[in-house]
Amino acid sequence: MIHAALGGTWHTAVVSDALGRPVAAEWLLLDDGTAVVESAQALGLPLLQPDERDPLRTTSLGLGELLLATLATQPTAFLVGVGGTATVDGGTALRAVVGSWLRDIPIRVLCDVRNPLLGERGAARVFGPQKGATPEVVEELEARLAALEELAPYRDLPGAGAGGGLGAALAALGAELVEGAEHILDTIGFDERARNADLVVTGEGTVDATTLEGKAPGAVVRRCERLGVQCELFGGIVRDGVHAHALSGRRALAGEDLIQLGEELAGALVDLG
């Protein structure tokens, strides 16, 4: 999204995935010198097979390596997305790798959730199960995160629990935690682009209650409501009573689903006209 709106130059670095294996991770250098780094390029859950998902073993090492590789190009600032990771290590491996190298560069952490580090809404209990944690492992992860005394001042920051505690870890390195979706929409000038549109369409694989609690599609819906612009939300799967266009949920039919959705929305626009 950022590259499509603002351009920039793509770079690639070979770093460790969440299990320590080499993976080619891309990052974007904008024309103003800002480096845009997505944690999931190195630590993404989809990079692991389902039977490899074990947050007691996965670490944030690769993100630290990626940030140092990016730092070598002398960016003026970092935008770091921390969604979609396979880790719940509180950024322990990340901080061990980067040390104090990031202290003198502005960092904004783009959080797709506003969860704290610990507790019922924390990194272990909310996100551990989707990363492969059993109930027993969730409690072990919670105990490990609670034992990280250096993160104690940042535990309750909104977004501290994002990325399995990467939010808190980067805050401890001096980063500012921001609402990722809102920041990106501001960065690309979304309001100006959407203000005169007849229709805005947004969606994701699974639309549920979390879609409206900080994710990009939910932010787009809210912006369009404020602008008075019609916005239609779709998902491969729709849950939790969220009003959205439900597709088949089958990857093999994604192309056909989108064609059908386009026909429906086009018909709706004709009727409104």
Residue pairs with C-beta under 8 A, 6 or more apart in sequence:
1 184
1 188
1 216
2 8
2 28
2 30
2 36
2 184
2 187
2 188
3 10
3 28
5 187
5 188
5 189
6 30
6 31
6 187
6 188
7 30
7 31
8 28
8 29
8 30
8 31
8 36
9 28
9 29
10 26
10 27
10 28
11 26
11 27
11 28
11 29
11 70
11 73
12 24
12 25
12 26
12 27
13 24
13 25
13 27
13 65
13 66
13 69
13 70
14 22
14 23
14 24
14 25
15 22
15 23
15 25
15 42
15 62
15 63
15 65
15 66
15 69
16 22
16 23
16 42
16 61
16 62
16 65
17 23
17 42
17 43
17 44
17 47
17 48
17 62
18 42
18 43
18 44
18 47
18 48
18 58
18 59
18 60
18 62
18 85
18 86
18 87
19 48
19 52
19 57
19 58
20 59
20 61
23 41
23 42
23 47
23 62
25 41
25 42
25 62
25 66
26 38
26 41
27 35
27 36
27 37
27 38
27 41
27 66
27 70
28 35
28 36
29 35
29 36
29 70
29 73
29 75
30 36
32 76
33 75
33 76
33 77
34 75
34 76
34 77
34 78
34 79
35 70
35 73
35 75
35 77
35 78
35 79
36 78
36 79
36 81
37 63
37 66
37 67
37 70
37 78
37 79
37 80
37 81
38 80
38 81
39 60
39 63
39 80
39 81
39 82
39 83
39 84
39 85
39 163
39 166
40 46
40 81
40 83
40 84
40 85
41 66
42 62
42 63
42 65
42 66
43 58
43 60
43 62
43 63
43 85
43 86
43 87
43 163
44 84
44 85
44 86
45 53
45 84
45 85
45 86
45 130
45 131
46 84
47 86
48 58
48 86
50 132
53 86
53 131
53 132
54 132
55 86
55 87
55 88
55 89
55 128
55 131
55 132
55 133
55 137
55 141
55 164
56 133
56 137
56 140
56 141
58 86
58 87
58 88
58 89
58 131
59 87
59 89
59 92
59 93
60 85
60 87
60 89
60 91
60 92
60 93
60 94
60 163
60 164
60 166
60 169
61 93
61 94
61 96
61 97
63 85
63 91
63 94
63 166
64 93
64 94
64 95
64 96
64 97
64 98
65 97
67 78
67 80
67 94
67 98
67 102
68 97
68 98
68 101
70 78
71 101
71 102
71 105
75 105
76 105
76 106
77 105
77 106
77 107
77 108
78 102
78 105
78 106
78 107
78 108
78 175
79 108
79 110
79 183
80 107
80 108
80 109
80 110
80 170
80 175
81 110
81 112
81 180
82 109
82 110
82 111
82 112
82 162
82 163
82 166
82 167
82 170
83 110
83 111
83 112
83 113
83 162
83 163
83 180
85 131
85 163
85 164
85 166
86 131
86 132
86 164
87 131
87 163
87 164
87 165
87 166
88 123
88 124
88 127
88 128
88 131
88 133
88 141
88 145
88 164
88 165
89 144
89 164
89 165
90 117
90 123
90 144
90 145
90 148
90 151
90 164
90 165
90 166
90 168
90 169
91 151
91 163
91 164
91 165
91 166
91 168
91 169
91 170
91 172
92 148
92 169
94 166
94 169
94 170
95 150
95 169
95 172
95 173
98 173
102 173
102 174
102 175
103 173
103 174
106 176
107 170
107 173
107 174
107 175
107 176
108 175
108 176
108 177
108 178
108 183
109 159
109 162
109 166
109 167
109 170
109 171
109 175
109 176
109 177
109 178
110 178
110 179
110 180
110 183
110 184
111 158
111 159
111 162
111 163
111 167
111 177
111 178
111 179
111 180
111 214
112 162
112 180
112 181
112 214
112 215
112 216
113 126
113 159
113 161
113 162
113 210
113 213
113 214
114 158
114 159
114 179
114 213
114 214
115 121
115 122
115 123
115 126
115 127
115 158
115 159
115 160
115 161
115 162
116 122
116 155
116 156
116 157
116 158
116 160
116 161
117 123
117 145
117 151
117 154
117 155
117 156
117 160
117 161
117 165
117 167
117 168
118 124
118 142
118 145
118 146
118 155
118 161
119 125
120 126
121 161
122 142
122 145
122 161
123 141
123 145
123 160
123 161
123 162
123 163
123 164
123 165
124 133
124 138
124 139
124 141
124 142
124 145
125 138
125 142
126 161
127 161
127 164
128 137
128 138
128 141
128 164
129 138
131 164
133 141
145 151
145 165
148 165
150 172
151 160
151 165
151 168
151 169
151 172
153 172
154 160
154 167
154 168
154 171
154 172
155 168
157 167
157 168
157 171
157 177
158 177
159 167
159 177
159 178
159 179
160 167
160 168
160 171
160 177
161 167
161 168
162 177
167 177
170 177
171 177
179 214
179 219
180 214
180 216
181 214
181 215
181 216
181 218
181 219
181 220
182 219
184 216
185 191
185 216
185 219
185 220
185 223
190 220
190 223
191 223
191 227
194 200
194 223
194 224
194 227
194 229
195 227
195 229
197 229
198 230
198 269
199 229
199 230
199 231
199 232
199 265
199 269
200 220
200 224
200 229
200 230
200 231
200 232
201 231
201 232
201 234
201 261
201 265
202 216
202 217
202 220
202 221
202 231
202 232
202 233
202 234
203 217
203 233
203 234
203 235
203 244
203 245
204 211
204 215
204 216
204 217
204 235
205 235
205 236
205 237
206 235
206 236
206 237
206 238
206 239
207 217
207 233
207 234
207 235
207 237
207 238
207 239
207 242
207 244
207 246
208 238
208 239
208 240
208 242
209 239
209 240
209 242
211 217
211 218
211 233
211 235
211 242
211 244
212 218
212 221
212 242
217 233
220 231
221 231
221 233
224 230
224 231
225 231
230 272
232 245
232 265
232 268
233 242
233 243
233 244
233 245
234 244
234 245
234 246
234 247
234 261
235 242
235 244
235 245
235 246
235 247
236 247
236 248
236 249
236 250
236 251
236 254
236 257
237 246
237 247
237 249
238 244
238 245
238 246
245 261
245 264
247 253
247 254
247 257
247 258
247 261
248 256
248 257
250 257
